[in-house]
Amino acid sequence: MRFIIGIIAGFLITVAVAYWHDSGARPIDAGGPRDQIVNWDVADRAFRNARDSVARGFNRLIGERDVAPEDRRERL
């Protein structure tokens, strides 16, 4: 039963976050339309931007130098 509730909760959270992102505030420059999460390319780009931002913040916190994402991929 907990498994089914977890699946339903995960689905609802995913839909809520996508709705929040799509209906959120416009960018400060408001030069053009904001990308909405209506396909996987936009969702992937938003996820990568968030992940890279968190990684840069963590590296700054622990004192490591900032590594470009291209260099990080080559080491893997």
One Martini backbone bead per residue (centre of mass of N, CA, C, O) as a GRO file, in nm:
protein
   76
    1MET     BB    1   0.057   0.063  -0.020
    2ARG     BB    2   0.303   0.255  -0.001
    3PHE     BB    3   0.386   0.229  -0.295
    4ILE     BB    4   0.134   0.359  -0.424
    5ILE     BB    5   0.154   0.625  -0.270
    6GLY     BB    6   0.436   0.696  -0.381
    7ILE     BB    7   0.358   0.713  -0.678
    8ILE     BB    8   0.140   0.930  -0.648
    9ALA     BB    9   0.318   1.142  -0.511
   10GLY     BB   10   0.530   1.164  -0.738
   11PHE     BB   11   0.336   1.257  -0.956
   12LEU     BB   12   0.229   1.512  -0.811
   13ILE     BB   13   0.502   1.650  -0.776
   14THR     BB   14   0.580   1.666  -1.074
   15VAL     BB   15   0.336   1.833  -1.166
   16ALA     BB   16   0.374   2.070  -0.967
   17VAL     BB   17   0.657   2.159  -1.064
   18ALA     BB   18   0.584   2.211  -1.359
   19TYR     BB   19   0.367   2.422  -1.299
   20TRP     BB   20   0.545   2.618  -1.136
   21HIS     BB   21   0.748   2.670  -1.363
   22ASP     BB   22   0.537   2.765  -1.590
   23SER     BB   23   0.388   2.992  -1.379
   24GLY     BB   24   0.605   3.164  -1.312
   25ALA     BB   25   0.819   3.394  -1.312
   26ARG     BB   26   0.965   3.610  -1.496
   27PRO     BB   27   1.222   3.727  -1.619
   28ILE     BB   28   1.386   4.015  -1.572
   29ASP     BB   29   1.421   4.097  -1.881
   30ALA     BB   30   1.179   4.001  -2.067
   31GLY     BB   31   1.269   3.938  -2.380
   32GLY     BB   32   1.117   3.658  -2.367
   33PRO     BB   33   1.007   3.363  -2.369
   34ARG     BB   34   0.944   3.110  -2.161
   35ASP     BB   35   1.027   2.801  -2.097
   36GLN     BB   36   0.840   2.516  -2.118
   37ILE     BB   37   0.741   2.208  -1.977
   38VAL     BB   38   0.666   2.004  -2.274
   39ASN     BB   39   0.949   1.864  -2.288
   40TRP     BB   40   1.250   1.695  -2.251
   41ASP     BB   41   1.449   1.919  -2.330
   42VAL     BB   42   1.364   2.132  -2.121
   43ALA     BB   43   1.389   1.953  -1.870
   44ASP     BB   44   1.690   1.885  -1.909
   45ARG     BB   45   1.798   2.176  -1.902
   46ALA     BB   46   1.690   2.246  -1.619
   47PHE     BB   47   1.838   2.019  -1.468
   48ARG     BB   48   2.129   2.092  -1.552
   49ASN     BB   49   2.129   2.377  -1.435
   50ALA     BB   50   2.071   2.296  -1.143
   51ARG     BB   51   2.308   2.098  -1.106
   52ASP     BB   52   2.538   2.300  -1.173
   53SER     BB   53   2.469   2.503  -0.952
   54VAL     BB   54   2.510   2.312  -0.713
   55ALA     BB   55   2.802   2.232  -0.779
   56ARG     BB   56   2.925   2.515  -0.763
   57GLY     BB   57   2.840   2.573  -0.470
   58PHE     BB   58   2.987   2.333  -0.342
   59ASN     BB   59   3.272   2.400  -0.445
   60ARG     BB   60   3.282   2.676  -0.306
   61LEU     BB   61   3.240   2.568  -0.015
   62ILE     BB   62   3.506   2.361  -0.031
   63GLY     BB   63   3.730   2.506  -0.240
   64GLU     BB   64   3.700   2.439  -0.527
   65ARG     BB   65   3.735   2.442  -0.844
   66ASP     BB   66   3.595   2.529  -1.139
   67VAL     BB   67   3.438   2.297  -1.356
   68ALA     BB   68   3.373   2.216  -1.653
   69PRO     BB   69   3.145   2.006  -1.794
   70GLU     BB   70   3.333   1.894  -2.017
   71ASP     BB   71   3.563   1.799  -1.825
   72ARG     BB   72   3.392   1.609  -1.649
   73ARG     BB   73   3.313   1.405  -1.878
   74GLU     BB   74   3.605   1.311  -1.956
   75ARG     BB   75   3.670   1.168  -1.672
   76LEU     BB   76   3.439   0.934  -1.685
   0.00000   0.00000   0.00000
